[in-house]
């Protein structure tokens, strides 16, 4: 089976703004890789994306 890829861009967002998108993507497309290109995010947000959301940043 081919693996799907979901890509997005997020700049100046915090985890609480990104969380609904990340969790929805993981819930509805569990086999897809999620990659976000980010700029100007906090260390907390980056940590939550990588560890909590399984996102490649």
C-alpha positions as CSV (number, residue, x, y, z in Angstrom):
1,X,0.0,0.0,0.0
2,X,1.3,3.5,-0.8
3,X,1.7,5.9,2.1
4,X,0.0,9.3,1.9
5,X,1.6,12.6,2.7
6,X,-0.1,15.7,4.1
7,X,2.0,18.9,3.9
8,X,1.2,22.3,5.4
9,X,2.8,25.6,6.3
10,X,2.4,27.3,9.7
11,X,4.0,30.5,10.8
12,X,3.4,32.4,14.0
13,X,1.0,29.8,15.3
14,X,1.1,28.2,18.8
15,X,0.3,24.6,19.6
16,X,-3.3,25.4,20.6
17,X,-4.1,26.8,17.2
18,X,-2.4,23.9,15.4
19,X,-3.7,21.1,17.7
20,X,-7.2,20.7,16.0
21,X,-5.6,20.3,12.6
22,X,-2.9,17.9,13.7
23,X,-5.3,15.7,15.8
24,X,-7.9,15.7,13.0
25,X,-5.4,14.7,10.4
26,X,-4.0,11.9,12.6
27,X,-7.5,10.7,13.4
28,X,-8.8,10.7,9.9
29,X,-5.6,9.8,8.0
30,X,-3.7,7.6,10.5
31,X,-1.4,6.1,7.9
32,X,-0.4,9.4,6.4
33,X,2.8,11.3,7.2
34,X,2.2,14.9,8.3
35,X,4.9,17.4,7.4
36,X,4.6,21.0,8.5
37,X,6.9,23.8,7.3
38,X,7.1,26.1,10.3
39,X,8.5,29.5,11.1
40,X,8.6,31.5,14.3
41,X,7.1,29.0,16.6
42,X,8.0,28.4,20.3
43,X,10.0,25.6,21.6
44,X,6.9,24.3,23.4
45,X,4.9,24.2,20.1
46,X,7.7,22.5,18.3
47,X,8.0,19.9,21.1
48,X,4.3,19.3,21.1
49,X,4.2,18.9,17.3
50,X,7.0,16.4,17.2
51,X,6.3,14.4,20.4
52,X,2.6,14.8,20.9
53,X,1.5,15.1,17.3
54,X,4.0,13.0,15.5
55,X,4.6,15.8,13.0
56,X,7.8,16.1,11.0
57,X,8.9,19.8,11.3
